[in-house]
Amino acid sequence: METPLVKLVLDYVTAIGTAGAFVVATVIFFTSTRAAKLDRRQAQAVLVDAWIKSAEKNTSTNKHRVIFEVSNHSDQAIRQLFIEIYSNDGPPLMPYVKAVVPPTVRGEYAAFQTSDIDTPVALRTLDADVIRGIYKLNFTFVDTGGRKWTRNFQGKLVETTNKKPNKWTGARLAAFIRDKLRRGTSSA
């Protein structure tokens, strides 16, 4: 036989359990919705990659030429491809820009090469096999949704945001509201 106190405690525990289950379900829903939205945003970007295929040494000029490949295995072109090629221990040596990179079939890649790079003196005497390991690349591009993406030489993909500051902040918002209130009271 339940006493009124036991019934009250059981009702209280049941209510807390129900509220807790609701909170957990809500968190799971919003987390999965956010993950699905991120997957949709990245759908094209994850199918784009670039890497250095080889590097050659021009013995007559002591300069290097870097050959790299770009794959766009999505079904849409990417735009504003900007590739920075640099050596292990220095700033970018040469940017490479391509306005449009059309889709490539799986297993096929668009091959590009830099013009001759004026190499540091320490790199001029290296073998071709060693040269290939010296150069790295980072690149950015814009997908069909207008989102800008960056992928570094380690393969990490990051959406780059170029958000403009909200014009309705601070003093400007206060002046706008003040102006609207003045107009509203003077016309009455």
C-alpha positions in Angstrom: 0.0 0.0 0.0 1.4 3.3 -1.1 1.4 6.2 1.3 0.7 9.7 -0.1 4.4 10.6 0.5 5.7 7.7 -1.5 3.3 8.5 -4.3 4.4 12.1 -4.3 8.1 11.1 -4.5 7.4 8.6 -7.3 5.4 11.2 -9.3 8.3 13.6 -8.7 10.9 11.1 -10.0 8.7 10.2 -13.0 8.4 13.9 -13.9 12.1 14.5 -13.6 12.8 11.4 -15.7 10.3 12.6 -18.4 11.8 16.1 -18.5 15.3 14.6 -18.7 14.4 12.3 -21.5 12.9 15.3 -23.4 16.1 17.3 -22.9 18.2 14.4 -24.1 16.0 13.9 -27.2 16.1 17.6 -28.0 19.9 17.7 -27.7 20.2 14.6 -30.0 17.8 16.1 -32.5 19.7 19.4 -32.8 23.1 17.7 -32.9 22.1 15.3 -35.7 20.4 18.2 -37.6 23.6 20.3 -37.3 25.7 17.4 -38.5 23.5 16.7 -41.4 23.5 20.4 -42.4 27.4 20.4 -42.2 27.4 17.3 -44.4 25.3 19.0 -47.0 27.5 22.1 -46.9 30.6 20.0 -47.4 29.1 17.7 -50.0 31.0 19.2 -52.9 34.1 20.4 -51.0 35.1 17.0 -49.7 35.3 15.8 -53.4 38.0 18.4 -54.3 41.7 17.8 -53.6 45.1 18.8 -54.9 48.6 17.4 -54.4 52.1 17.7 -55.7 52.9 15.0 -58.2 56.5 15.8 -58.9 59.1 18.5 -59.0 61.8 19.0 -61.6 65.1 20.8 -61.6 66.1 22.9 -64.6 69.9 22.4 -64.5 70.6 25.3 -66.8 68.8 27.9 -64.6 69.0 26.2 -61.2 65.2 26.7 -60.8 62.5 24.3 -60.0 59.2 23.5 -61.7 56.4 21.9 -59.6 53.8 19.7 -61.2 50.6 19.2 -59.3 47.3 17.6 -59.9 43.8 18.8 -58.9 40.8 16.5 -58.7 37.2 17.7 -58.6 35.1 14.5 -58.4 31.9 16.5 -57.8 29.4 16.9 -60.5 29.8 20.7 -60.6 32.8 23.0 -61.4 34.6 24.8 -58.7 35.8 28.4 -59.1 38.6 30.7 -57.9 41.1 28.0 -57.3 44.1 29.6 -55.5 47.1 27.3 -54.8 50.1 28.4 -52.7 53.2 26.3 -53.2 55.9 26.6 -50.7 59.0 24.8 -49.4 59.2 23.2 -46.0 60.9 26.0 -44.3 59.7 29.2 -46.0 56.9 31.4 -47.1 54.8 30.7 -50.2 57.1 30.7 -53.3 54.5 30.9 -56.0 50.7 31.3 -56.2 48.8 29.5 -58.9 45.3 30.7 -59.8 42.7 29.0 -62.0 39.3 30.6 -62.6 37.3 27.4 -63.2 38.2 23.7 -62.6 35.5 21.5 -64.3 34.5 18.1 -62.8 36.9 15.3 -63.4 36.0 11.6 -63.7 37.0 9.4 -60.9 40.6 8.3 -61.4 41.3 11.3 -63.7 43.0 14.5 -62.6 43.7 17.9 -64.1 47.5 18.3 -64.2 49.1 21.8 -63.9 52.6 23.1 -63.4 54.2 26.2 -62.2 56.5 28.3 -64.1 60.2 28.2 -63.0 60.5 28.9 -59.3 63.5 30.9 -58.2 64.8 28.5 -55.6 66.8 29.3 -52.5 70.5 28.5 -52.9 70.3 25.6 -50.4 67.8 23.8 -52.6 69.6 24.1 -55.9 71.9 21.1 -55.6 69.3 18.6 -54.5 68.2 15.5 -56.5 64.8 15.4 -58.1 63.5 12.7 -55.6 64.5 15.0 -52.7 63.0 18.1 -54.4 59.5 16.5 -54.7 59.4 16.1 -50.9 60.4 19.7 -50.2 57.4 21.4 -51.7 53.9 21.5 -50.2 50.7 23.2 -51.2 47.6 24.7 -49.6 44.6 25.7 -51.7 41.4 27.6 -51.5 38.4 27.4 -53.8 34.7 28.4 -54.0 32.0 25.8 -54.4 28.7 26.1 -56.3 27.0 27.4 -53.2 29.4 30.4 -53.0 31.2 29.0 -50.0 35.0 29.4 -49.8 37.0 26.4 -48.7 40.6 25.9 -47.7 42.5 22.6 -47.7 46.0 22.5 -46.3 48.9 20.2 -47.2 47.8 17.8 -44.5 44.4 17.4 -46.1 42.3 19.3 -43.5 39.3 21.0 -45.0 37.9 24.2 -43.5 35.2 26.5 -44.6 36.6 30.0 -44.7 34.1 32.6 -43.7 34.2 36.2 -45.1 31.3 37.5 -43.1 30.7 41.1 -43.3 30.0 42.8 -40.0 26.4 43.4 -39.2 25.5 47.0 -40.0 22.7 47.0 -37.4 24.9 47.0 -34.3 25.9 49.5 -31.7 25.4 53.2 -32.3 24.0 52.8 -35.8 21.1 50.6 -34.5 20.4 53.1 -31.7 20.3 56.0 -34.2 18.0 54.0 -36.5 15.5 53.3 -33.6 15.7 56.8 -32.4 14.9 58.1 -35.9 12.0 55.8 -36.3 10.6 56.8 -32.9 10.9 60.5 -33.8 9.1 60.0 -37.1 6.4 57.9 -35.4 5.6 60.5 -32.7 5.8 63.6 -35.0 3.3 62.2 -37.5 0.6 61.4 -34.9 
